[in-house]
Amino acid sequence: NNSPMVAFIWKNETGRPIEFVTDNIETVLGYQAHELMSGTIQYEGLIYPEDRERVMQEFTVYSQDENRETFNHKPYRLLTKNGKIRWMDDRSYIKRNRDGKITHYHGVLLDITDRKQMEELMVQNEKILSVGGLAAGIAHEINNPLAGMIQTAEVMGKRLGAQPRIPANEKAALE
């Protein structure tokens, strides 16, 4: 209850009813343990809608492997009681009876929201750096031919004896 990890025990029944959850679920998601254990709130309903199908599919696939004892979900999002989104790292342990039938899943959730936000920030910074590098490359590609054109114009002007024409406002700025 004093750690950032929340422990669960789910029954292997439709809707995955929660048999046990540590009290720190309130700190992490805002729900009280009894709300989840009584069935008032179903865990599946807490999974962010865009992630729900994938998470449930992972449960199904991993559960079909008779030799599997543990599995890790890909990180997914849960909705807190106040509607915020929290990213979770979910590690589950399969409990079977003597006949090999799954009776429960013991799970440990770790809130990785801060880590995901930092990863997102790093991706944004990399994009900004890429755009900056692209802009510098384009500027370089434009400046090279322009420098050559200016130099050629100056040489031609000297050969032809022409006087450079500088607009009055630029002439004043040069002086």
N, C-alpha and C positions, 0 to 999 in steps of 0.2 A: 504493500500500500504506500510505501514511501519512495518508490522508484518511478522512473518515467515509463516503465513497462506495465502494461495491463495484461493480466492473465484471465483466460476464459476457459470454460469447459462447455462445449456444445454437445447436445444429443444428436445422434445420427437419425434424425427424423425430419419429416417435411418442415421446412421453414427454419431448420437448425435452431431449435429452442435452446436457450442458454440456461444451463444448470448452475453455473457459478461464474462470477466475475468479481475481480478485486474492486475494493471501494474507490481506488484512485481513478476509476472510470469517470467519476464526477469532475476531477481535476482536468483530465484529458479531453473529455467530450461534453461535459456538462450534465450528463445523465446520472441518476442515482442507480446503484447496483440493483435495487429491488425493481426498478422500472423494466430492466432487461430480463431479470430472472423470472418475473411474474408473467412475462409475455405481453405486457402492455406495449412495449416497444420491441420490435423484432430487429435483430442485427442486420438482416438483409436490407431492411428499409433504411438503415443508416448509410449504406454504401452509396456513394455518389452515382446517380443514374447512368452516366456514361461508362462507369467502371463495373457496374453490377453484373452484367452478363458475362464479362470476362472472368471475374472473381468466381462466380458460381460455376462456370465452365471448368476453371482450374480445380475446384473442389471435386467435380465429377470425374475429370480425367485422372487426377492423382488417386482418388478413391478406388478406381477400377483396377489399379495395379496392386495385386494381392501381396506383393513383396515389399511394398512401400510402407515405411513407418513414419516418415516425416516429409514435409514439403514446405517450400517457401513460395508465397504468392509474389507476383511482381507487385511493386508498391502500388497502392490504390488509395483513393480518397474516401473519407468518411465525413458526414455532415454532423456538426455539433448541435447541441440543443438550441443554440442561438443562431443557427443557420450558417455558421462559418465552415470552411473546408479545412480539414486536417489530413495530411498525407501519412499513411501507415506502412510500416514494414511488418508483415504478418508471417509468423512461423508457426506451423501447425504440426501436431503429433497425433498420429492415428492410433486409437486404442481399439483392440479387437477382443472378442470373446474366444473361448477355447476352440470354437468352430471356425474361427477366422473372420467372422462377421464383424464389421465395424459397429461399435456401440457408441463411441464418443470421439470428439476431436478436442485435444487440449491445445490452446493457442496462446501465443504471446504476441502482443501488439506493441510496437514502439513508434511513437510519434516522431516522424522525420520531416515535419513541415519546414523547420528552419533550414535543414540541409537542402531540401528541394528548392526553397527560395534562393539560397546561395548559389545553387547550380544554375537556376534560371538567370540570376544576375550575371554569372560568369558567361553564360551563352550570349546575353545581351551585350556585354562588354566585348566579346569576341566579334560580334556582328558590327559593332561600332568601329572597332579596330580594322576590320576588313574593309568597311566602307571608306575609312580614312586612308588606308593603303591604296585602295582603288582610285580615290580622288587624287592622291599624290602621283600615282602612275599615269593617270590621264593628263594631269598638269605637265608632267615631264614630257609626255609624248607630244603635247601641243607646243610646249616651249622650245623643244629642239628644232622643229622646222621653222618656227617664227624667228628664232635667233639667226638661223641660216639666211632667211629672207631679208632680215634687217641688215645683216652684214653684206649681203650681195647688193642691196640697194645703196648702202654707203659707198661701196667700192665703185659701183656704176656712177654714182653722183660725183665722186672724185675724178674719175676718168673723163667725164663729160664736162667737168668744171662747174657744175651746178652748185649754187649756194643752198644750204639746207634751209627749208622754210619751217620756222617754228611759230605756231600760233601765239599771239600776244599774251594770252593768259598763261601758257606754258613757259614763254620767255621770261615773264615776270617771276614765275615760280623758280626758274633756274638761277636767276640773279639773286 
